[in-house]
Amino acid sequence: MLKRAVFLDKDGTLLDDVPYNVNPALMHFSRGARESLALFGAHSFTLVVVSNQSGVALGRFSYEALTLVELRLHEMFAACGVMLAGAYWCPHHPNGVVAPHAVACSCRKPEPGLVLKAAREHALDLRQSWFVGDILDDIEAGARAGCRTVLIDNGNETQWRDAPLRRPTLRVPDLYRAALAIVGSPRCKHRIASRSSSLVSSEVQR
């Protein structure tokens, strides 16, 4: 059975926005992120981080540095009582200086490549999933993959290039408001009600 997921951008959405940050000691949750993760976990969403990490291609840090970042994310999620299913990084940039990462690719947002890869690896139903990010490239990546989308309107988007796939399903000021909206969406409520009915039927049959 396919699972539903919440895809989360890393910097500026899940974590405070520290440019090119691969120092685990400087990784801090954004406002409301802890409560949001707990809420997603309580509603059985698979949680996935999807992030452009062009610092690799630009020579700011090595790809290997992202291993410690992922380990720290797993620790931070666990401290909230939830599991991080996976972290997916795009190390590319077409104007980079480090081969082989200095290329155009299908995984750098707004391309949907990493979302599609995560869906294959974790058996995710993209139609029942959400992508949450703080810029419109996140929104486009999620929409192109078939997800519903939430824009965290916290000032990090500055270009506002409009296009149909760059228009979010929802627009909220922070991650916690996003979580409340997602778990309160009609489809989410329907799934919870259906699951509860199934449990009741099972008990009756016993």
C-alpha positions as CSV (number, residue, x, y, z in Angstrom):
1,M,0.0,0.0,0.0
2,L,1.3,3.4,-0.9
3,K,2.0,5.9,1.9
4,R,1.4,9.6,2.1
5,A,4.3,11.9,2.8
6,V,5.3,15.4,3.7
7,F,8.3,16.6,1.8
8,L,10.2,19.4,3.6
9,D,12.7,21.8,2.3
10,K,15.6,22.1,4.7
11,D,17.0,25.7,5.1
12,G,14.4,28.4,5.8
13,T,11.6,25.8,6.2
14,L,12.5,23.1,8.6
15,L,15.6,24.8,9.9
16,D,16.7,28.4,10.5
17,D,18.2,29.7,7.3
18,V,22.0,29.7,7.6
19,P,23.5,29.9,4.1
20,Y,25.6,26.9,3.1
21,N,25.3,25.4,6.6
22,V,26.7,21.9,7.0
23,N,27.8,22.4,10.6
24,P,25.6,20.2,12.8
25,A,26.2,22.5,15.7
26,L,24.5,25.3,13.8
27,M,21.4,23.3,12.8
28,H,18.4,24.6,14.7
29,F,14.7,24.0,14.0
30,S,12.7,26.9,12.7
31,R,9.8,28.3,14.7
32,G,7.2,25.7,15.3
33,A,9.1,22.9,13.6
34,R,9.2,20.6,16.6
35,E,5.4,20.8,17.1
36,S,4.9,20.3,13.3
37,L,6.9,17.1,13.1
38,A,5.1,15.7,16.1
39,L,1.8,16.6,14.4
40,F,2.8,14.9,11.2
41,G,4.0,11.9,13.0
42,A,0.7,11.6,14.9
43,H,-1.1,11.5,11.6
44,S,1.2,8.9,10.1
45,F,2.9,10.9,7.4
46,T,6.2,9.7,6.0
47,L,8.7,12.6,6.5
48,V,11.3,13.3,3.8
49,V,13.8,16.2,3.5
50,V,14.5,17.5,0.0
51,S,17.2,20.2,-0.4
52,N,19.3,21.9,-3.0
53,Q,22.9,21.9,-1.8
54,S,24.7,23.8,-4.5
55,G,27.5,24.6,-2.1
56,V,29.0,21.3,-3.2
57,A,29.2,22.4,-6.9
58,L,30.3,25.9,-5.8
59,G,33.2,24.5,-3.8
60,R,31.9,25.7,-0.4
61,F,31.9,22.2,1.1
62,S,32.3,18.6,0.1
63,Y,29.4,16.2,-0.7
64,E,30.7,14.0,2.2
65,A,29.9,16.9,4.6
66,L,26.2,16.2,4.0
67,T,26.5,12.8,5.7
68,L,26.9,14.5,9.1
69,V,24.0,16.8,8.2
70,E,21.7,13.9,7.6
71,L,22.8,12.1,10.8
72,R,22.0,15.3,12.8
73,L,18.6,15.5,11.1
74,H,17.8,11.9,12.1
75,E,18.8,12.9,15.7
76,M,16.6,16.0,15.7
77,F,13.6,14.1,14.3
78,A,14.0,11.3,16.8
79,A,14.0,13.9,19.6
80,C,10.6,15.0,18.4
81,G,9.4,11.4,18.6
82,V,9.2,10.9,14.8
83,M,11.4,9.2,12.1
84,L,13.0,10.8,9.2
85,A,12.5,8.5,6.3
86,G,15.3,10.0,4.2
87,A,17.2,13.2,3.2
88,Y,17.7,13.8,-0.5
89,W,20.3,16.3,-1.7
90,C,21.0,17.9,-5.0
91,P,24.7,18.9,-5.1
92,H,24.6,20.4,-8.6
93,H,24.7,23.8,-10.0
94,P,25.0,24.7,-13.7
95,N,27.5,27.6,-12.8
96,G,29.5,25.4,-10.4
97,V,33.2,25.0,-10.3
98,V,33.6,21.5,-9.0
99,A,33.3,18.5,-11.4
100,P,31.2,16.4,-11.7
101,H,28.6,18.6,-9.9
102,A,28.9,21.6,-12.1
103,V,26.1,20.6,-14.4
104,A,22.4,21.1,-15.1
105,C,20.4,18.2,-13.7
106,S,17.0,16.7,-13.1
107,C,17.2,16.9,-9.3
108,R,17.8,20.5,-8.6
109,K,14.5,22.2,-7.5
110,P,12.3,23.3,-9.3
111,E,13.0,20.0,-11.1
112,P,11.1,17.2,-9.4
113,G,13.7,14.5,-9.6
114,L,14.4,14.0,-5.9
115,V,10.8,13.9,-5.0
116,L,10.2,11.2,-7.6
117,K,13.2,9.3,-6.4
118,A,12.0,9.4,-2.8
119,A,8.5,8.2,-3.9
120,R,10.0,5.2,-5.7
121,E,12.3,4.3,-2.7
122,H,9.6,4.7,0.0
123,A,6.4,3.6,-1.9
124,L,4.8,7.1,-1.6
125,D,1.5,8.2,-3.0
126,L,2.4,11.6,-4.4
127,R,-1.3,12.5,-5.0
128,Q,-1.8,12.2,-1.2
129,S,1.4,14.0,-0.3
130,W,2.5,17.5,0.4
131,F,5.6,19.6,-0.4
132,V,6.4,22.4,2.0
133,G,9.0,25.1,1.2
134,D,9.9,28.7,1.6
135,I,10.4,29.6,-2.1
136,L,8.5,29.0,-5.3
137,D,11.1,26.6,-6.7
138,D,10.0,24.3,-3.8
139,I,6.4,24.8,-4.8
140,E,7.1,24.0,-8.5
141,A,9.1,20.9,-7.7
142,G,6.3,19.6,-5.5
143,A,3.6,20.4,-8.1
144,R,5.5,18.9,-11.0
145,A,5.8,15.7,-8.9
146,G,2.1,15.6,-8.3
147,C,2.0,16.8,-4.7
148,R,-0.1,19.5,-3.1
149,T,2.0,22.3,-1.9
150,V,2.4,24.8,0.9
151,L,4.5,28.0,0.7
152,I,6.0,29.3,4.0
153,D,5.7,33.0,3.3
154,N,8.5,34.1,5.6
155,G,10.3,36.6,3.3
156,N,12.8,34.2,1.8
157,E,11.2,34.3,-1.7
158,T,12.3,37.5,-3.4
159,Q,11.8,36.9,-7.1
160,W,8.1,35.8,-7.3
161,R,8.3,34.5,-10.9
162,D,4.7,33.5,-11.5
163,A,3.5,30.4,-13.4
164,P,0.7,27.9,-12.8
165,L,2.9,25.3,-11.2
166,R,4.4,28.0,-8.9
167,R,1.1,28.8,-7.3
168,P,0.9,27.0,-3.9
169,T,-2.1,25.1,-2.7
170,L,-1.8,26.9,0.6
171,R,0.2,29.9,1.8
172,V,1.0,30.3,5.5
173,P,3.4,32.2,7.7
174,D,5.3,29.3,9.4
175,L,5.7,25.5,9.4
176,Y,3.3,24.9,12.3
177,R,0.5,26.7,10.4
178,A,1.3,24.5,7.5
179,A,1.1,21.3,9.6
180,L,-2.3,22.4,11.1
181,A,-3.6,23.0,7.6
182,I,-2.3,19.7,6.2
183,V,-3.6,17.5,8.9
184,G,-6.9,19.4,8.8
185,S,-7.3,19.1,5.1
186,P,-10.5,17.2,3.9
187,R,-8.5,14.3,2.5
188,C,-6.6,13.8,5.7
189,K,-9.7,13.8,7.8
190,H,-11.3,11.3,5.4
191,R,-8.4,8.9,5.7
192,I,-8.5,9.2,9.5
193,A,-12.3,8.6,9.6
194,S,-11.9,5.6,7.2
195,R,-9.2,4.1,9.3
196,S,-11.2,4.6,12.5
197,S,-14.2,2.9,10.9
198,S,-12.1,0.0,9.8
199,L,-10.8,-0.4,13.4
200,V,-14.3,-0.3,14.8
201,S,-15.5,-3.0,12.2
202,S,-12.5,-5.2,13.2
203,E,-13.5,-4.9,16.9
204,V,-17.1,-5.8,16.1
205,Q,-16.1,-8.8,14.1
206,R,-14.0,-10.1,17.0
